[in-house]
C-alpha cells in the first residue's frame, strides 16, 4: 500500500504559497495578455436521435457551451523575466447543476523562473505524458488525461528543467483533478524528454507516476471519494513531416491493484495555406478495473480567421456501441496591455 505521510500539511503549504504569491506579484508586474473565449458545442447521437449540450460526457469539463477567459500576467524587470501568473476559467452550461451553470477553473498557477529551472504552484498540468506539453482545453478529441490514470489539470506544485537537453519535469499534486479535495490522495509524477516540437517538429518522452488518486470526471468525484493506488510508466511522441503529423501516448501499470493501460495514436494532415485546415484520425484503447474499451474518432478543424475556428468530429465507442456526431464553433480573441 502507498502511504501519505504529512501530505495534508504539504497541501496546506501549497495553498498558503498561492495566497502569498497573489499578494506580492502585482508589485513587480511587467505586462499582461488577456484572451476572451466563447464556444458553442453540442453532439448528436444517431442511434437515439438525441441532441446533447456537450461533446463527450455530461460530467466531463470538456467541451460544453461556455464563456471564459485566459489571462497571463508577466512580472519581472526590464533586464530579467521572473515569471508569470496564469488564470484560465470558463462559465459553462451544465445540466448536472440546479443553476445550469458551472464555473470551471483550468489554469490557476504562478510560475517562477530561475536561471536553471521553473517552479510552479497551483492548478496546472501534472508532469505525465503527452498532455503535459499540449493545451487541449479547446479540442474535441480526447486524450489520456481523461483515462483516470492522468489528469488534464491537478492542484499542487512542480518543477521544469527545460534549459538543456534532455528536459525534465516533476510534479507533486493532490490526485483529485479539477476539484481541490484536501484529503489523503496524491500523485507524484515525472517526465523526461528530448526534442522541442515547435523547433524540431519532433519530441519524445518517458514518464512515471505513483500515488493514491481519486476517480474524478470534471468536478464530479466518483467512487464515493475513495482513493486508488496507482503506479504507471509510459512513453509519448509527437512528430511532423511536411503536412503529416503523428502523435502517440501510452500509460501502463496498475490501478487499484489491477492491470491498467491507456494508449492513443493520432494521425493528422494539414492542408490549405497557413495550415488553416486539419483532418485527424485517432484510436484509443484502455483497460481500467477489468473494463476494456476502444474508441475511434475522425475529426476536422477549419480556421475561419485568426479568432474563429470551426471543428467537427465523429466518435464511435465499442463499450457502449454508440456513435456521436460533434460540432463546435470556437472564438478566441487576444488583447495585450
C-alpha positions in Angstrom: 0.0 0.0 0.0 1.1 3.6 -0.7 1.4 5.8 2.4 0.8 9.5 2.5 2.8 10.9 5.5 2.5 14.7 6.0 0.8 15.2 2.7 -2.1 17.2 4.2 0.4 19.6 5.6 2.0 19.8 2.1 -1.3 20.7 0.5 -1.9 23.5 3.1 1.6 24.9 2.4 0.8 25.0 -1.4 -2.4 27.0 -0.8 -0.6 29.4 1.6 2.1 29.9 -1.1 -0.5 30.8 -3.6 -2.1 33.4 -1.4 1.3 35.0 -0.7 2.2 34.9 -4.4 -1.1 36.6 -5.4 -0.3 39.3 -2.9 3.2 40.2 -4.0 3.1 39.7 -7.7 1.3 42.9 -8.6 4.2 44.8 -7.0 6.5 43.6 -9.8 4.2 43.4 -12.8 5.6 44.0 -16.3 2.9 43.1 -18.9 -0.4 41.3 -19.4 -2.2 39.3 -22.0 -6.0 38.7 -22.0 -7.9 36.3 -24.2 -11.7 36.2 -24.5 -13.1 32.7 -25.2 -16.6 31.8 -26.4 -17.7 28.4 -27.6 -20.9 26.8 -28.9 -20.7 23.0 -28.9 -23.0 20.0 -29.0 -23.4 16.4 -30.1 -26.0 14.3 -31.8 -26.5 10.5 -31.2 -27.8 8.8 -34.4 -28.9 5.7 -32.5 -31.3 7.6 -30.2 -31.9 10.9 -32.1 -30.7 12.8 -29.0 -29.1 16.3 -29.1 -26.7 16.8 -26.2 -25.2 20.1 -25.0 -21.7 18.7 -24.6 -19.1 16.9 -26.7 -18.1 13.9 -24.5 -19.9 13.2 -21.3 -22.3 15.2 -19.1 -19.9 15.2 -16.1 -16.7 15.9 -18.1 -15.4 19.5 -18.2 -14.6 19.4 -21.9 -16.4 20.6 -24.1 -19.6 22.5 -23.1 -21.2 25.8 -24.2 -19.3 28.4 -22.3 -17.8 31.9 -22.0 -14.4 32.2 -20.5 -11.0 34.0 -20.4 -7.3 33.2 -20.4 -5.1 35.7 -18.6 -1.3 35.8 -18.5 0.4 38.3 -16.1 4.1 38.6 -16.5 6.3 40.0 -13.9 10.0 41.0 -13.6 12.3 43.8 -14.6 13.5 45.2 -17.9 16.6 43.0 -17.7 15.1 39.8 -16.4 11.9 37.7 -16.8 11.0 36.5 -13.3 7.9 34.5 -14.2 4.1 34.8 -14.7 0.7 34.2 -13.3 -1.7 32.2 -15.5 -5.5 32.1 -15.0 -7.8 30.3 -17.3 -11.5 29.9 -16.5 -14.9 29.3 -18.0 -18.6 29.7 -17.1 -20.1 26.7 -18.7 -23.7 25.4 -19.2 -24.0 22.2 -17.2 -27.2 20.2 -16.8 -25.8 18.4 -13.8 -26.2 21.5 -11.6 -29.5 23.1 -10.5 -28.4 26.5 -11.7 -27.4 25.0 -15.1 -24.1 26.9 -14.8 -20.7 25.8 -13.5 -17.5 27.8 -13.0 -14.6 25.8 -14.4 -11.0 26.6 -13.5 -8.3 25.3 -15.8 -5.0 27.2 -15.2 -4.6 28.9 -11.8 -0.9 28.9 -11.1 2.1 31.0 -10.5 5.3 30.1 -12.4 8.6 31.4 -11.0 11.6 31.5 -13.3 15.2 30.9 -12.2 18.3 30.6 -14.4 18.2 26.8 -14.2 14.5 25.8 -13.8 10.9 26.9 -13.4 8.8 26.3 -10.3 5.0 26.4 -10.4 2.4 26.4 -7.7 -1.3 26.0 -8.2 -3.6 24.3 -10.7 -1.6 23.1 -13.7 -0.7 20.1 -15.8 1.0 17.2 -14.0 4.3 16.0 -15.4 2.9 13.0 -17.1 2.7 12.0 -20.8 1.8 14.0 -23.9 -0.9 16.2 -22.2 1.9 17.8 -20.2 3.1 19.5 -23.5 -0.3 20.4 -25.1 -3.1 22.8 -24.4 -6.1 20.7 -25.3 -8.8 22.6 -23.5 -10.5 23.7 -26.7 -10.2 20.4 -28.7 -12.8 17.8 -29.4 -10.5 14.8 -29.5 -10.0 13.2 -26.1 -6.6 12.1 -24.7 -5.0 10.2 -21.9 -5.9 12.9 -19.3 -9.4 11.5 -19.5 -8.4 7.9 -18.6 -8.3 8.1 -14.8 -4.6 7.3 -15.0 -3.8 11.0 -15.6 -5.4 14.4 -15.2 -5.7 17.4 -17.5 -5.1 19.7 -14.5 -4.4 19.0 -10.9 -3.6 21.1 -7.8 -0.1 21.1 -6.4 3.4 22.1 -7.4 6.0 21.2 -10.0 9.4 22.0 -11.5 10.5 22.2 -15.1 14.2 21.8 -16.1 14.0 22.8 -19.8 17.1 24.9 -20.3 19.1 22.0 -21.7 18.7 18.5 -23.2 17.1 16.3 -22.2 14.4 18.2 -20.4 13.0 17.0 -17.1 9.7 17.8 -15.3 8.4 16.6 -11.9 5.2 17.4 -10.0 3.5 16.6 -6.7 -0.2 17.1 -6.9 -3.4 16.3 -5.0 -4.5 13.4 -7.2 -8.0 14.9 -7.5 -8.0 16.6 -10.9 -10.3 19.6 -11.4 -11.7 19.8 -7.8 -9.5 20.7 -4.9 -10.0 17.8 -2.5 -7.8 18.1 0.6 -7.7 14.5 1.8 -5.2 11.7 1.6 -4.9 11.4 -2.1 -1.8 12.5 -4.1 0.0 12.0 -7.4 3.8 12.1 -7.8 4.8 12.2 -11.5 7.8 12.9 -13.7 8.6 13.2 -17.4 12.0 13.2 -19.2 12.0 14.3 -22.9 14.1 15.1 -25.9 13.3 17.4 -28.7 11.3 20.6 -28.9 8.3 20.1 -31.2 8.0 23.8 -32.1 11.6 24.0 -33.3 12.4 20.4 -34.3 9.0 19.0 -35.4 9.8 16.1 -33.1 9.6 15.3 -29.4 9.8 12.1 -27.4 9.4 11.5 -23.7 9.1 8.8 -21.0 7.0 9.3 -17.8 6.4 7.7 -14.5 3.6 8.1 -11.9 3.0 6.9 -8.3 0.3 7.8 -5.9 -3.2 7.3 -4.3 -5.6 9.0 -6.7 -9.3 9.8 -6.9 -11.5 8.9 -9.8 -13.0 12.2 -11.0 -14.7 13.3 -14.1 -14.8 17.1 -14.4 -15.9 18.4 -11.0 -17.7 15.2 -10.0 -15.8 12.9 -7.6 -16.7 9.3 -8.2 -16.5 6.0 -6.2 -17.6 7.9 -3.0 -14.2 9.7 -3.0 -12.1 6.6 -2.1 -8.5 6.6 -3.3 -7.0 4.1 -5.7 -3.3 3.0 -5.7 -1.7 4.0 -9.0 1.7 3.0 -10.4 2.4 3.6 -14.1 5.0 4.3 -16.6 4.7 5.4 -20.2 6.1 6.9 -23.4 4.9 9.6 -25.7 6.0 11.2 -29.0 5.0 13.9 -31.5 6.4 14.1 -35.0 5.6 16.2 -38.0 7.0 15.9 -41.5 5.6 18.1 -44.3 1.8 18.3 -43.8 1.7 15.0 -41.9 1.6 14.8 -38.1 1.7 11.7 -35.9 1.2 11.6 -32.1 1.2 8.7 -29.6 0.8 8.4 -25.9 0.9 5.3 -23.7 0.5 4.8 -20.0 0.5 1.3 -18.4 0.8 -0.1 -14.9 -1.6 -0.8 -12.1 -4.7 1.0 -10.9 -6.4 -0.2 -7.7 -4.1 -3.3 -7.7 -5.3 -4.4 -11.1 -3.6 -4.1 -14.5 -4.4 -0.9 -16.4 -3.4 0.9 -19.5 -4.4 3.8 -21.8 -2.9 4.3 -25.2 -3.7 6.5 -28.2 -2.4 7.1 -31.7 -3.4 10.2 -33.6 -2.7 10.9 -37.3 -3.2 14.4 -38.7 -2.9 16.0 -42.1 -2.7 19.8 -42.6 -3.9 21.4 -45.8 -4.8 24.8 -47.2 -2.5 27.8 -46.9 -1.1 28.6 -43.4 -2.3 25.1 -42.2 -5.8 26.5 -41.9 -7.5 23.1 -42.1 -6.7 19.8 -40.3 -8.0 16.3 -40.7 -7.3 13.8 -37.9 -7.9 10.1 -37.3 -7.5 8.8 -33.7 -7.7 5.5 -32.0 -7.8 4.9 -28.2 -7.6 1.6 -26.3 -8.0 1.4 -22.5 -8.3 -1.1 -19.6 -9.3 0.0 -16.1 -10.6 -2.1 -13.3 -11.0 -5.1 -15.6 -13.1 -3.0 -18.0 -11.8 -2.6 -21.6 -12.9 -0.1 -24.1 -11.8 1.1 -27.6 -12.8 4.2 -29.5 -12.1 5.7 -32.9 -12.6 9.3 -33.9 -12.4 11.2 -37.2 -12.2 15.0 -36.7 -11.7 18.1 -38.8 -10.7 21.6 -37.9 -11.1 24.7 -40.1 -9.8 28.1 -39.0 -12.2 30.7 -40.5 -10.0 33.6 -39.3 -7.3 34.1 -36.7 -10.0 34.3 -33.9 -12.7 31.9 -35.1 -12.4 28.1 -35.6 -14.9 25.5 -36.7 -14.5 21.9 -35.5 -16.4 18.7 -36.2 -15.9 15.1 -35.2 -17.4 11.6 -35.3 -16.6 9.3 -32.4 -17.5 5.6 -32.0 -17.1 3.7 -28.7 -17.3 -0.1 -28.7 -18.1 -0.4 -24.9 -21.4 1.5 -25.4 -21.7 0.5 -29.1 -22.7 4.1 -29.9 -21.5 6.9 -32.1 -21.7 10.6 -31.8 -21.5 13.5 -34.2 -20.0 16.6 -32.6 -19.7 20.2 -33.8 -18.1 23.2 -32.2 -17.7 26.9 -33.1 -14.8 28.4 -31.1 -13.9 32.1 -30.6 -10.6 33.1 -29.0 -9.5 36.7 -29.2 -6.4 38.2 -27.6 -5.7 41.6 -26.1 -2.4 42.9 -24.7 -1.9 45.7 -22.2 
